[in-house]
């Protein structure tokens, strides 16, 4: 049984279409890589002023808000110090003592 010529032509046309799409996608990806590479700068090539713009400093507990519990004033920094102390076996949990104001 001989294959249908029309089906064979359709199959060849579809295969050519798929190959063309894949080729164009590969070319686009290659061009995009070159565009990115042209825009990229290594950290060692940055000036000191440009490098300073890339970092931030976190300011924890700035303008602390305190609350009172059992007549004691509790602040976030006190709570942080206590949680560090609690990691030691000898420290009592939640025993942060602060003078009353």
C-alpha positions in Angstrom: 0.0 0.0 0.0 1.5 3.3 -1.1 1.2 6.3 1.2 -1.2 9.0 0.3 0.8 11.8 -1.5 -1.4 14.6 -0.1 -0.8 13.4 3.5 2.9 13.2 2.9 2.9 16.8 1.6 1.0 18.0 4.7 3.4 16.2 7.0 6.4 17.8 5.3 4.8 21.2 5.4 4.1 20.8 9.1 7.6 19.6 9.8 9.0 22.6 8.0 6.8 24.9 10.0 7.9 23.3 13.3 11.6 23.6 12.3 11.1 27.2 11.3 9.5 28.1 14.7 12.2 26.3 16.6 14.9 28.1 14.6 13.3 31.5 15.2 13.0 30.9 18.9 16.6 29.9 19.1 17.7 33.0 17.3 15.5 35.2 19.6 17.0 33.6 22.7 20.5 34.1 21.3 19.8 37.8 20.6 18.3 38.3 24.1 21.4 36.7 25.7 23.6 39.2 23.8 21.4 42.1 24.8 21.6 41.1 28.5 25.3 40.6 28.3 25.8 44.0 26.8 23.9 45.6 29.7 25.5 43.6 32.5 28.2 45.0 34.7 30.3 43.1 37.3 30.4 44.5 40.8 34.1 45.1 40.5 33.4 47.5 37.6 31.0 49.7 39.6 32.2 53.0 41.0 32.1 53.4 44.8 29.1 55.7 44.5 27.2 53.2 42.4 28.0 50.4 44.8 26.8 52.4 47.8 23.4 52.8 46.1 22.9 49.0 46.1 22.8 48.5 49.9 20.5 49.4 52.7 20.8 49.5 56.5 17.9 48.1 58.5 17.0 50.1 61.5 15.3 47.8 64.0 13.5 49.1 67.0 13.7 52.7 65.9 10.9 54.6 67.7 10.1 51.6 69.9 6.6 51.2 71.2 6.4 49.7 74.7 3.6 48.0 76.4 3.0 47.1 80.1 2.3 43.7 81.4 2.1 43.0 85.1 3.4 46.5 85.9 6.6 46.1 83.9 7.4 48.0 80.7 8.3 45.7 77.8 10.0 46.9 74.6 10.9 44.9 71.5 14.6 45.3 72.3 14.1 43.9 75.8 12.2 41.0 74.3 15.0 40.4 71.8 17.7 40.4 74.5 15.6 38.0 76.6 15.2 35.6 73.7 18.9 35.5 73.3 19.4 34.8 77.0 16.8 32.1 76.9 19.0 30.1 74.5 21.4 29.7 77.5 20.3 26.9 79.8 20.8 28.9 83.0 18.4 31.8 82.0 14.8 31.8 83.1 12.4 32.3 80.3 10.4 35.6 80.1 12.2 37.1 83.1 13.0 40.4 81.6 13.2 42.9 84.4 12.9 46.6 83.7 12.7 49.4 86.1 9.2 51.0 86.2 9.0 54.5 84.9 
